[in-house]
Amino acid sequence: MISAILKSSLFILLLTSTGFVWSQKKSDQLQAEQNKLEKKLSTTKSLLDKVKKGTQSSLNELKLIENQVKNRELLVRNFDNQIRSAELTISSKDSQIKELQKRLVRLKEQYKKLLIYAYKHRNKSAKMMYIFSSSNYFEAVKRTSYLKRLAEIQQKQFKVILQSEKTIHKEIKTIREEKEHKKILLQEKIVEKQQIEKDKSAKQLALEKLRKDESSLMAEMKEQERQKAELKRRIKLAIEKEIAEAEAKARKEAEKKASLASKKTSTTTKTTNTSTATKEVTFTDTKENIALGKSFESNRGKLPWPVAKGSITEGYGKNAHPTLPNVFTNNNGIDIGAPKNSQVRAVFDGEVTSVLNIPGAGKVIIIKHGAYRTVYSNLQEAYVSVGDKVSSKQAIGSLLADDEGNLSTSHFEIHQVVEGNVQRINPTLWLAM
């Protein structure tokens, strides 16, 4: 009987605690996702308000509206998940309460039997007779221990019943609170759906305004593609030049070492050895740069954004034009809409290897992180120079204002140098989203 009582107590505690911890963890994850989406919505709304102050509609406005619609739909989906999670939790807790009530009935029945037994053996003489009737000393000790244990179990059993009742009441209170929270979420969901419809209407109006002048849009798009191609070419040349200079430096150092090592030989031998050393030398990065590259790589998906506040207006790779049908653009990085003249910051520790001035792309800064390079363009002003060491989130420049003058766009790229070749990487996989 004693072991059965203890097992019942442990089961009750385990049943109530594990269910609560699991549901709380799930709820926290959904709440964190909701907070992140609401922050994105707030940022995009702030940028939209700035853009709308302009006298004409722009592609940036349209892209920001699309972001707003997408994020609101994700938020509605998050609400749906929270509601479903609450319903599952309520169902699970209902089952737990029923199980607790069943066990409470059994506990009370066991306690009743213990009370009856205790009543029958309540007088001291009966207890003494029970002990003295033992066949030997060891059995008498065991019987004495049993009587003491029985008294302790009676008290523990009573406490378990009280604890079970408290647990049930606590669970019921939690369920009621979750139901109230669920009602609030339902109301928020309705409001968000209405707001989505408003955003879609705003998007349609912006589309109609922009479609009135498709010829100028096509011309603008072609000019942007030309600027992108020039930016791509200049970035590639800058990185290749940096690599070539590093390799040349490594060769000179190798030649110098070979020359010093062959001083005691003849002039002919010197020339041969130097020539051989020059052919065999290969560029290898320093231990410091290798370590920095590995550290950069380990932060994939956790890097800060190049601007403190912003919304992605054009993603990496192939993008459908927001107004022109069957027209696509190609992006070597990502574009982030940000408040006018926002400061641009380094996403990781590194060394500035290039500061370029490219027509249509403003100033461009390239920062080396071991085998990786981050590129920041469309800058009005650069705060750093070639050779400067920078740290994560350090301001390195400020952005140019867009044509409408109410917004700025940060263009950001990531490249990796593999065996002397420069490869572009999708920045969205590296930034913390």
DAPEQUI-V475915 format. One record per pair of residues at least 12 apart in sequence whose C-alpha atoms are under 8 Angstrom apart, sorted by the first residue. I is the first residue (numbers start at 0). GAP is how many residues later the second one is. D is the distance in whole Angstrom. If there is no record, write none. Layout:
BEGIN
i | gap | d
I | GAP | D
I | GAP | D
END
This chain:
BEGIN
i | gap | d
1 | 148 | 8
1 | 151 | 7
4 | 102 | 8
4 | 152 | 7
7 | 95 | 8
8 | 151 | 6
11 | 88 | 7
11 | 152 | 7
14 | 81 | 7
15 | 80 | 7
15 | 151 | 8
18 | 73 | 8
18 | 74 | 8
22 | 62 | 8
22 | 66 | 6
25 | 59 | 8
26 | 55 | 7
26 | 58 | 7
29 | 48 | 7
29 | 51 | 8
29 | 52 | 6
32 | 45 | 7
33 | 41 | 6
33 | 44 | 6
33 | 45 | 8
36 | 34 | 6
36 | 35 | 8
36 | 37 | 8
36 | 38 | 6
37 | 37 | 8
39 | 31 | 7
39 | 271 | 7
40 | 27 | 6
40 | 30 | 6
40 | 31 | 7
42 | 266 | 7
42 | 267 | 6
42 | 268 | 7
43 | 20 | 6
43 | 23 | 7
43 | 24 | 6
43 | 266 | 7
43 | 267 | 6
44 | 23 | 7
46 | 17 | 8
46 | 263 | 8
46 | 290 | 8
46 | 291 | 7
46 | 292 | 6
46 | 360 | 7
47 | 13 | 6
47 | 16 | 7
47 | 17 | 7
49 | 289 | 8
49 | 356 | 6
49 | 357 | 7
50 | 353 | 8
50 | 355 | 5
50 | 356 | 6
52 | 353 | 7
53 | 350 | 6
53 | 351 | 8
53 | 352 | 7
54 | 349 | 8
55 | 348 | 8
56 | 149 | 6
56 | 152 | 7
56 | 153 | 7
57 | 148 | 8
57 | 152 | 7
57 | 346 | 8
58 | 151 | 8
58 | 263 | 7
59 | 253 | 7
59 | 277 | 7
60 | 145 | 8
61 | 141 | 6
61 | 144 | 6
61 | 145 | 7
61 | 260 | 7
62 | 250 | 5
62 | 251 | 8
62 | 259 | 7
63 | 247 | 7
63 | 249 | 6
63 | 273 | 8
64 | 134 | 7
64 | 135 | 8
64 | 137 | 8
64 | 138 | 6
65 | 137 | 7
66 | 244 | 8
66 | 245 | 8
66 | 246 | 8
67 | 131 | 7
68 | 127 | 6
68 | 130 | 6
68 | 131 | 7
71 | 120 | 7
71 | 121 | 8
71 | 124 | 6
72 | 120 | 8
72 | 123 | 7
74 | 117 | 8
75 | 113 | 6
75 | 116 | 7
75 | 117 | 7
78 | 106 | 6
78 | 107 | 8
78 | 110 | 7
82 | 99 | 6
82 | 102 | 7
82 | 103 | 8
85 | 92 | 7
85 | 93 | 8
85 | 96 | 7
89 | 85 | 6
89 | 88 | 8
92 | 78 | 7
92 | 82 | 8
96 | 71 | 6
96 | 74 | 8
99 | 64 | 7
99 | 68 | 7
103 | 57 | 6
103 | 60 | 7
103 | 61 | 8
106 | 50 | 7
106 | 54 | 7
107 | 53 | 7
110 | 43 | 7
110 | 46 | 7
110 | 47 | 7
113 | 40 | 7
114 | 39 | 8
129 | 13 | 8
130 | 12 | 6
130 | 13 | 7
206 | 116 | 6
209 | 113 | 7
210 | 112 | 7
210 | 113 | 8
213 | 110 | 7
224 | 104 | 7
224 | 105 | 8
226 | 132 | 8
226 | 133 | 6
226 | 134 | 7
227 | 103 | 8
230 | 127 | 7
230 | 130 | 7
231 | 100 | 8
235 | 186 | 7
237 | 116 | 7
238 | 183 | 8
239 | 180 | 8
239 | 182 | 8
241 | 111 | 7
242 | 177 | 7
245 | 37 | 7
246 | 35 | 7
246 | 36 | 5
249 | 31 | 8
249 | 32 | 8
249 | 33 | 6
250 | 27 | 6
250 | 30 | 6
250 | 31 | 8
250 | 32 | 8
253 | 23 | 7
253 | 24 | 7
253 | 27 | 7
254 | 19 | 6
254 | 22 | 6
254 | 23 | 6
257 | 15 | 7
257 | 16 | 6
257 | 19 | 7
258 | 15 | 6
284 | 85 | 8
287 | 82 | 8
288 | 80 | 7
288 | 81 | 4
288 | 82 | 7
289 | 80 | 5
289 | 81 | 7
290 | 79 | 7
291 | 57 | 8
291 | 58 | 8
291 | 77 | 6
291 | 78 | 5
292 | 76 | 5
292 | 77 | 4
292 | 78 | 5
292 | 79 | 6
293 | 76 | 8
295 | 52 | 7
295 | 73 | 7
295 | 74 | 8
295 | 76 | 8
298 | 131 | 7
299 | 129 | 7
299 | 130 | 4
299 | 131 | 7
300 | 127 | 8
300 | 128 | 6
300 | 129 | 4
300 | 130 | 5
300 | 131 | 5
300 | 132 | 8
301 | 128 | 6
301 | 129 | 6
301 | 130 | 4
302 | 44 | 6
302 | 45 | 7
302 | 127 | 6
302 | 128 | 5
302 | 129 | 5
303 | 43 | 5
303 | 44 | 8
303 | 89 | 7
303 | 127 | 6
303 | 128 | 6
304 | 40 | 8
304 | 42 | 6
304 | 126 | 6
304 | 127 | 7
305 | 38 | 6
305 | 39 | 5
305 | 40 | 6
305 | 41 | 6
305 | 70 | 8
305 | 87 | 8
305 | 104 | 8
305 | 106 | 7
306 | 31 | 7
306 | 35 | 7
306 | 36 | 7
306 | 37 | 5
306 | 38 | 6
306 | 103 | 8
307 | 35 | 8
307 | 36 | 8
308 | 29 | 6
308 | 30 | 8
309 | 26 | 6
309 | 27 | 5
309 | 28 | 4
309 | 29 | 7
310 | 25 | 5
310 | 26 | 5
310 | 27 | 7
311 | 22 | 7
311 | 23 | 6
311 | 24 | 4
311 | 25 | 6
312 | 21 | 8
312 | 22 | 6
312 | 23 | 6
312 | 24 | 6
313 | 17 | 8
313 | 20 | 6
313 | 21 | 5
313 | 22 | 7
314 | 16 | 7
314 | 18 | 7
314 | 19 | 5
314 | 20 | 7
314 | 113 | 8
315 | 14 | 8
315 | 15 | 5
315 | 16 | 6
315 | 17 | 5
315 | 18 | 5
315 | 110 | 6
315 | 111 | 7
315 | 112 | 8
316 | 13 | 5
316 | 14 | 5
316 | 15 | 6
316 | 16 | 7
316 | 109 | 8
317 | 12 | 5
317 | 13 | 6
318 | 12 | 7
331 | 81 | 7
331 | 92 | 7
332 | 78 | 7
332 | 79 | 5
332 | 80 | 4
332 | 81 | 7
332 | 92 | 8
332 | 93 | 7
332 | 94 | 6
333 | 77 | 6
333 | 78 | 6
333 | 79 | 7
333 | 93 | 7
333 | 94 | 8
334 | 74 | 6
334 | 75 | 6
334 | 76 | 5
334 | 77 | 7
335 | 73 | 5
335 | 74 | 5
335 | 75 | 6
335 | 76 | 8
336 | 70 | 7
336 | 71 | 6
336 | 72 | 5
336 | 73 | 7
337 | 69 | 6
337 | 70 | 5
337 | 71 | 6
337 | 72 | 7
338 | 67 | 7
338 | 68 | 5
338 | 69 | 6
339 | 59 | 7
339 | 60 | 8
339 | 61 | 6
339 | 62 | 8
339 | 65 | 7
339 | 66 | 6
339 | 67 | 4
339 | 68 | 5
340 | 39 | 8
340 | 57 | 6
340 | 58 | 5
340 | 59 | 6
340 | 60 | 6
340 | 66 | 8
340 | 67 | 6
341 | 56 | 6
341 | 57 | 6
341 | 66 | 7
342 | 52 | 6
342 | 53 | 7
342 | 54 | 6
342 | 55 | 4
342 | 56 | 6
343 | 32 | 8
343 | 51 | 6
343 | 52 | 6
343 | 53 | 5
343 | 54 | 6
343 | 55 | 7
343 | 66 | 8
344 | 47 | 8
344 | 48 | 5
344 | 49 | 5
344 | 50 | 4
344 | 51 | 5
344 | 52 | 7
345 | 21 | 8
345 | 44 | 7
345 | 45 | 7
345 | 46 | 5
345 | 47 | 5
345 | 48 | 6
345 | 49 | 7
345 | 50 | 7
346 | 27 | 8
346 | 45 | 5
346 | 46 | 6
347 | 21 | 8
347 | 42 | 8
347 | 43 | 6
347 | 44 | 4
347 | 45 | 7
348 | 20 | 7
348 | 40 | 8
348 | 41 | 6
348 | 42 | 4
348 | 43 | 5
349 | 17 | 6
349 | 18 | 5
349 | 19 | 5
349 | 20 | 8
349 | 39 | 6
349 | 40 | 5
349 | 41 | 7
350 | 16 | 5
350 | 17 | 5
350 | 18 | 7
350 | 35 | 8
350 | 36 | 6
350 | 37 | 6
350 | 38 | 4
350 | 39 | 6
351 | 13 | 7
351 | 14 | 6
351 | 15 | 4
351 | 16 | 6
351 | 32 | 7
351 | 33 | 7
351 | 34 | 5
351 | 35 | 5
351 | 36 | 5
351 | 37 | 6
351 | 38 | 7
352 | 12 | 8
352 | 13 | 6
352 | 14 | 6
352 | 15 | 6
352 | 33 | 5
352 | 34 | 6
353 | 12 | 5
353 | 13 | 7
353 | 31 | 8
353 | 32 | 6
354 | 27 | 8
354 | 30 | 7
354 | 31 | 6
359 | 18 | 8
360 | 16 | 6
360 | 17 | 5
360 | 18 | 7
361 | 15 | 7
361 | 16 | 5
361 | 17 | 5
361 | 18 | 6
361 | 38 | 7
362 | 14 | 6
362 | 15 | 6
362 | 16 | 5
362 | 17 | 6
362 | 18 | 7
362 | 19 | 7
363 | 12 | 6
363 | 13 | 4
363 | 14 | 7
363 | 15 | 6
364 | 12 | 6
364 | 17 | 8
370 | 45 | 6
370 | 46 | 5
370 | 47 | 7
371 | 42 | 7
371 | 43 | 6
371 | 44 | 4
371 | 45 | 6
372 | 41 | 6
372 | 42 | 5
372 | 43 | 6
372 | 44 | 8
373 | 38 | 7
373 | 39 | 6
373 | 40 | 5
373 | 41 | 6
374 | 37 | 6
374 | 38 | 5
374 | 39 | 6
374 | 40 | 8
375 | 34 | 7
375 | 35 | 6
375 | 36 | 5
375 | 37 | 7
376 | 33 | 7
376 | 34 | 5
376 | 35 | 7
377 | 21 | 6
377 | 22 | 6
377 | 31 | 7
377 | 32 | 6
377 | 33 | 6
378 | 18 | 6
378 | 19 | 6
378 | 20 | 4
378 | 21 | 5
378 | 31 | 8
379 | 17 | 7
379 | 18 | 6
379 | 19 | 5
379 | 20 | 5
380 | 16 | 5
380 | 17 | 5
380 | 18 | 7
381 | 14 | 6
381 | 15 | 4
381 | 16 | 7
382 | 12 | 7
382 | 13 | 5
382 | 14 | 5
383 | 12 | 6
383 | 13 | 7
411 | 15 | 8
412 | 12 | 7
412 | 13 | 8
412 | 14 | 6
413 | 12 | 7
413 | 13 | 6
END
